[in-house]
Amino acid sequence: MLKNYIFIHEGSLTDDLTENVHYILCGKEEAQNLKGVNSNAVCILPDWVVDCHRCRQFIPPDEYFIL
């Protein structure tokens, strides 16, 4: 479902987190390890993708950041 939502809204996916990645979708448990892989990317809850799709627009991701 998440993959479909990302592609529908012209997003892209990669398995290589060292590439030009803006957001890393993950759970809170994985965030700490993943932040070390790419300091330019923001770890964010997958709910953000679902909510953007439901609203049919890009919504500010601030509430979905994993700090």
DSSP file (Angstrom, degrees, kcal/mol; ACC not computed):
  #  RESIDUE AA STRUCTURE BP1 BP2  ACC     N-H-->O    O-->H-N    N-H-->O    O-->H-N    TCO  KAPPA ALPHA  PHI   PSI    X-CA   Y-CA   Z-CA
    1    1 A M     >        0   0    0      0, 0.0     4,-2.4     0, 0.0     5,-0.2   0.000 360.0 360.0 360.0 -48.2    0.0    0.0    0.0
    2    2 A L  H  >  +     0   0    0      1,-0.2     4,-2.5     2,-0.2     5,-0.2   0.919 360.0  52.1 -60.6 -43.6    2.7    2.5    0.9
    3    3 A K  H  > S+     0   0    0      1,-0.2     4,-2.5     2,-0.2     5,-0.2   0.926 109.8  49.4 -57.8 -45.5    4.7    1.8   -2.2
    4    4 A N  H  > S+     0   0    0      1,-0.2     4,-2.8     2,-0.2    -1,-0.2   0.923 110.6  49.7 -60.9 -45.2    1.6    2.4   -4.3
    5    5 A Y  H  X S+     0   0    0     -4,-2.4     4,-1.5     1,-0.2    -1,-0.2   0.902 111.1  49.9 -60.9 -41.5    0.8    5.7   -2.6
    6    6 A I  H  <>S+     0   0    0     -4,-2.5     5,-3.2     1,-0.2    -2,-0.2   0.939 114.5  43.4 -63.8 -46.7    4.4    6.9   -3.1
    7    7 A F  H ><5S+     0   0    0     -4,-2.5     3,-1.8     3,-0.2    -2,-0.2   0.883 108.9  57.6 -67.5 -38.6    4.4    6.0   -6.8
    8    8 A I  H 3<5S+     0   0    0     -4,-2.8    -1,-0.2     1,-0.3    -2,-0.2   0.863 109.4  46.1 -58.3 -36.2    0.9    7.5   -7.3
    9    9 A H  T 3<5S-     0   0    0     -4,-1.5    -1,-0.3    -5,-0.2    -2,-0.2   0.080 123.7-104.3 -99.1  23.9    2.2   10.8   -6.0
   10   10 A E  T < 5S+     0   0    0     -3,-1.8    -3,-0.2     1,-0.2    -2,-0.1   0.750  74.7 139.5  63.5  29.6    5.3   10.7   -8.1
   11   11 A G      < -     0   0    0     -5,-3.2     2,-0.3    -6,-0.2    -1,-0.2  -0.381  40.0-139.1 -88.3 176.7    7.7    9.8   -5.3
   12   12 A S        -     0   0    0     -2,-0.1     2,-0.3     2,-0.0    -5,-0.0  -0.939   4.7-144.1-137.9 161.3   10.5    7.3   -5.6
   13   13 A L        +     0   0    0     -2,-0.3     2,-0.3     8,-0.0   -10,-0.0  -0.907  15.3 177.3-124.7 151.0   11.9    4.5   -3.5
   14   14 A T        -     0   0    0     -2,-0.3    -2,-0.0     1,-0.1     3,-0.0  -0.990  29.3-151.5-148.7 151.8   15.5    3.2   -3.0
   15   15 A D  S    S+     0   0    0     -2,-0.3     2,-1.0     1,-0.1    -1,-0.1   0.577  84.0  83.6 -93.1 -13.8   17.1    0.6   -0.8
   16   16 A D    >   -     0   0    0      1,-0.1     3,-1.5     2,-0.0    -1,-0.1  -0.784  58.1-174.3 -94.5  99.7   20.4    2.6   -0.8
   17   17 A L  T 3  S+     0   0    0     -2,-1.0     4,-0.3     1,-0.3    -1,-0.1   0.536  77.2  70.1 -74.2  -5.4   20.0    5.1    2.0
   18   18 A T  T 3  S+     0   0    0      2,-0.1    -1,-0.3    20,-0.0    -2,-0.0   0.568  84.6  88.5 -86.7  -7.8   23.2    6.8    1.1
   19   19 A E  S <  S-     0   0    0     -3,-1.5     2,-2.2     1,-0.1    -5,-0.0   0.028 109.6 -59.2 -72.8-171.1   21.7    8.2   -2.1
   20   20 A N  S    S+     0   0    0     20,-0.0     2,-0.4     2,-0.0    -1,-0.1  -0.506  78.3 163.6 -73.9  78.7   19.9   11.5   -2.4
   21   21 A V        +     0   0    0     -2,-2.2     3,-0.1    -4,-0.3    -8,-0.0  -0.863  26.2 179.9-107.4 131.7   17.2   10.6    0.2
   22   22 A H  S    S+     0   0    0     -2,-0.4    20,-2.1     1,-0.3     2,-0.4   0.832  71.7  24.3 -94.6 -40.7   15.0   13.1    1.8
   23   23 A Y  E     -a   42   0A   0     18,-0.2     2,-0.6     2,-0.0    -1,-0.3  -0.971  58.2-156.6-131.3 141.4   12.9   10.9    4.1
   24   24 A I  E     -a   43   0A   0     18,-2.9    20,-2.8    -2,-0.4     2,-0.5  -0.970  17.8-146.2-115.5 114.7   13.4    7.5    5.6
   25   25 A L  E     +a   44   0A   0     -2,-0.6     2,-0.3    18,-0.2    20,-0.2  -0.695  44.3 127.5 -80.7 123.1   10.2    5.7    6.4
   26   26 A C        -     0   0    0     18,-1.9     2,-0.2    -2,-0.5    -2,-0.0  -0.972  55.9 -93.4-162.4 172.4   10.7    3.6    9.6
   27   27 A G    >>  -     0   0    0     -2,-0.3     4,-1.2    18,-0.1     3,-0.5  -0.463  44.9-102.2 -89.2 169.0    9.4    2.8   13.0
   28   28 A K  H 3> S+     0   0    0      1,-0.2     4,-0.6     2,-0.2     3,-0.2   0.834 119.3  58.2 -61.4 -33.9   10.7    4.4   16.2
   29   29 A E  H 34 S+     0   0    0      1,-0.2     4,-0.3     2,-0.1    -1,-0.2   0.848 110.8  40.8 -66.9 -34.6   12.8    1.4   17.0
   30   30 A E  H <> S+     0   0    0     -3,-0.5     4,-2.0     1,-0.2     3,-0.3   0.657  93.4  85.7 -87.7 -17.0   14.8    1.6   13.8
   31   31 A A  H  X S+     0   0    0     -4,-1.2     4,-2.3     1,-0.2     5,-0.2   0.864  83.6  54.3 -58.6 -44.0   15.2    5.4   13.6
   32   32 A Q  H  X S+     0   0    0     -4,-0.6     4,-0.7     1,-0.2    -1,-0.2   0.913 112.6  43.2 -60.7 -43.9   18.3    5.7   15.7
   33   33 A N  H  4 S+     0   0    0     -4,-0.3     3,-0.5    -3,-0.3     4,-0.4   0.884 114.7  50.1 -67.9 -38.8   20.3    3.2   13.6
   34   34 A L  H >X S+     0   0    0     -4,-2.0     3,-1.1     1,-0.2     4,-1.1   0.804  98.9  64.8 -74.0 -29.5   19.1    4.6   10.3
   35   35 A K  H 3< S+     0   0    0     -4,-2.3    -1,-0.2     1,-0.3    -2,-0.2   0.829  97.8  57.6 -61.8 -30.4   19.9    8.3   11.2
   36   36 A G  T 3< S+     0   0    0     -4,-0.7     3,-0.3    -3,-0.5    -1,-0.3   0.698  99.2  59.6 -72.4 -19.1   23.6    7.3   11.3
   37   37 A V  T <4 S+     0   0    0     -3,-1.1     2,-0.3    -4,-0.4    -1,-0.2   0.873 123.6  11.0 -77.0 -39.2   23.4    6.0    7.7
   38   38 A N    ><  -     0   0    0     -4,-1.1     3,-1.0    -3,-0.1    -1,-0.3  -0.842  59.5-172.0-145.6 102.5   22.4    9.3    6.1
   39   39 A S  T 3  S+     0   0    0     -2,-0.3    -1,-0.1    -3,-0.3    -3,-0.1   0.645  86.5  60.4 -71.9 -13.5   22.5   12.5    8.3
   40   40 A N  T 3  S+     0   0    0      2,-0.1    -1,-0.2   -17,-0.0     2,-0.2   0.674  92.3  81.0 -85.2 -18.4   20.7   14.5    5.6
   41   41 A A  S <  S-     0   0    0     -3,-1.0     2,-0.5    -6,-0.1   -18,-0.2  -0.550  73.6-134.8 -90.3 154.5   17.6   12.4    5.6
   42   42 A V  E     -a   23   0A   0    -20,-2.1   -18,-2.9    -2,-0.2     2,-0.4  -0.918  14.7-130.8-108.9 130.6   14.8   12.7    8.1
   43   43 A C  E     +a   24   0A   0     -2,-0.5    23,-2.5    23,-0.4     2,-0.3  -0.677  36.9 176.9 -79.4 132.0   13.3    9.6    9.8
   44   44 A I  E     -aB  25  65A   0    -20,-2.8   -18,-1.9    -2,-0.4    21,-0.2  -0.983  32.9-104.8-142.1 146.6    9.5    9.8    9.5
   45   45 A L    >   -     0   0    0     19,-2.3     3,-1.9    -2,-0.3     4,-0.4  -0.466  28.0-126.1 -71.0 140.4    6.6    7.6   10.4
   46   46 A P  T >> S+     0   0    0      0, 0.0     4,-1.4     0, 0.0     3,-0.8   0.721 102.7  79.3 -59.2 -21.4    4.9    5.8    7.5
   47   47 A D  H 3> S+     0   0    0      1,-0.2     4,-2.9     2,-0.2     5,-0.2   0.802  81.8  67.2 -56.6 -28.2    1.6    7.3    8.6
   48   48 A W  H <> S+     0   0    0     -3,-1.9     4,-2.5     1,-0.2    -1,-0.2   0.911  99.1  48.5 -59.7 -43.8    2.7   10.5    6.9
   49   49 A V  H <> S+     0   0    0     -3,-0.8     4,-2.2    -4,-0.4    -1,-0.2   0.924 112.9  48.1 -62.6 -44.5    2.5    8.9    3.5
   50   50 A V  H  X S+     0   0    0     -4,-1.4     4,-2.5     1,-0.2    -2,-0.2   0.920 112.7  47.8 -62.8 -44.7   -1.0    7.5    4.2
   51   51 A D  H  X S+     0   0    0     -4,-2.9     4,-2.3     2,-0.2    -1,-0.2   0.881 109.6  52.6 -67.6 -37.8   -2.2   10.9    5.5
   52   52 A C  H  X>S+     0   0    0     -4,-2.5     5,-1.7    -5,-0.2     4,-1.0   0.923 111.2  48.2 -60.5 -43.3   -0.8   12.7    2.5
   53   53 A H  H  <5S+     0   0    0     -4,-2.2     3,-0.5     1,-0.2    -2,-0.2   0.929 111.1  49.1 -63.6 -45.2   -2.7   10.3    0.2
   54   54 A R  H  <5S+     0   0    0     -4,-2.5    -1,-0.2     1,-0.2    -2,-0.2   0.872 115.4  43.7 -62.9 -37.0   -5.9   10.7    2.2
   55   55 A C  H  <5S-     0   0    0     -4,-2.3    -1,-0.2     2,-0.2    -2,-0.2   0.593 104.7-133.5 -82.9 -10.9   -5.7   14.5    2.0
   56   56 A R  T  <5S+     0   0    0     -4,-1.0     2,-0.3    -3,-0.5    -3,-0.2   0.836  75.0  74.9  59.1  35.8   -4.6   14.3   -1.6
   57   57 A Q  S   <S-     0   0    0     -5,-1.7     2,-0.6    -6,-0.2    -2,-0.2  -0.980  93.6 -86.3-163.6 162.8   -1.8   16.8   -1.0
   58   58 A F        -     0   0    0     -2,-0.3    -9,-0.1    -3,-0.1    -6,-0.0  -0.656  47.9-164.6 -73.8 119.0    1.6   17.1    0.5
   59   59 A I        -     0   0    0     -2,-0.6    -7,-0.1   -11,-0.2    -8,-0.0  -0.808  33.5 -87.3-106.5 151.0    1.1   17.9    4.1
   60   60 A P        -     0   0    0      0, 0.0     3,-0.5     0, 0.0     4,-0.1  -0.308  33.3-149.9 -56.6 130.5    3.8   19.2    6.4
   61   61 A P    >>  +     0   0    0      0, 0.0     3,-2.5     0, 0.0     4,-0.6   0.464  66.4 107.9 -83.9   0.6    5.7   16.2    7.9
   62   62 A D  G >4 S+     0   0    0      1,-0.3     3,-1.0     2,-0.2    -3,-0.0   0.826  76.9  51.5 -49.6 -42.3    6.6   17.9   11.2
   63   63 A E  G 34 S+     0   0    0     -3,-0.5    -1,-0.3     1,-0.2   -19,-0.0   0.602 109.5  52.0 -72.8 -10.4    4.2   15.9   13.3
   64   64 A Y  G <4 S+     0   0    0     -3,-2.5   -19,-2.3    -4,-0.1    -1,-0.2   0.435  79.0 120.6-107.6  -2.5    5.5   12.6   11.8
   65   65 A F  B <<  -B   44   0A   0     -3,-1.0     2,-0.7    -4,-0.6   -21,-0.2  -0.330  56.1-141.7 -63.0 142.8    9.3   13.1   12.5
   66   66 A I              0   0    0    -23,-2.5   -23,-0.4     1,-0.1    -1,-0.1  -0.935 360.0 360.0-106.1 111.4   11.0   10.6   14.7
   67   67 A L              0   0    0     -2,-0.7    -1,-0.1   -25,-0.1    -2,-0.0   0.441 360.0 360.0 -93.3 360.0   13.5   12.5   16.8
